Amino acid sequence: MIFETHAHLDDARFDEDREEVLASLPEKGIKRVINVGNNILSMLSFIISILNISLKNLCNSLFISLL
């Protein structure tokens, strides 16, 4: 298991594809990330991205369970 100990995924460079980058981490063996925020607004954006991914995964899991 890879544990990323210092990331800046809240940086504006990730604004366009942050959710895709975060969602791709597990398939690359990265299970945990410590994100060091640049400022409170960028961290809020990062947290929203994580919540969106979690909600999508939950919905997908529920949908698959119903099939």
ABEGO torsion letter per residue (X at the ends): XBBBABBBAABAAAAAAAAAAAAAAAAAGBABBBBBBABAAAAAAAAAAAAAAAAAAAAAAAAAAAX
